[in-house]
Amino acid sequence: MLKQENVEAEEESLRQVIRDLSDEKRRNFYQMAGKQLKDPDTYATLNWFFMVGLHHFYLKRWGRGLIDIAALIVAIWLFVSGAGLLAACLLAVIYAWEFWELCRSQIIVQDWNNRLYRDLLRRV
């Protein structure tokens, strides 16, 4: 589970490593990173308005997005087939999990961007 303090400490250490790069390497790093950085507000918006896993696709977490969509399809199928209570329980679990991720969208995207920075620093 992500902890705000750990993610922020890692971000600060990555910023220090980036500051220590030569001007040319730092410029190359920021050119590569600028195209791939993710915005926490976009992630939160996708989560809020489309609680079917689209925010997972935004962070390229394909498996989680597909599981969300599959669970939603199963819940719809359960409603149609007459198992409304089971469908409602499944939807409640899905939406509770999605709400939890909505509340933690800032740290989730911050961690994703830290991972991106680590990967790009290895390449530079």
Secondary structure as GFF3:
##gff-version 3
##sequence-region A 1 124
A	DSSP	alpha_helix	4	19	.	.	.	ID=ss1
A	DSSP	alpha_helix	23	36	.	.	.	ID=ss2
A	DSSP	alpha_helix	40	49	.	.	.	ID=ss3
A	DSSP	alpha_helix	54	58	.	.	.	ID=ss4
A	DSSP	alpha_helix	62	80	.	.	.	ID=ss5
A	DSSP	alpha_helix	84	103	.	.	.	ID=ss6
A	DSSP	alpha_helix	105	123	.	.	.	ID=ss7
###
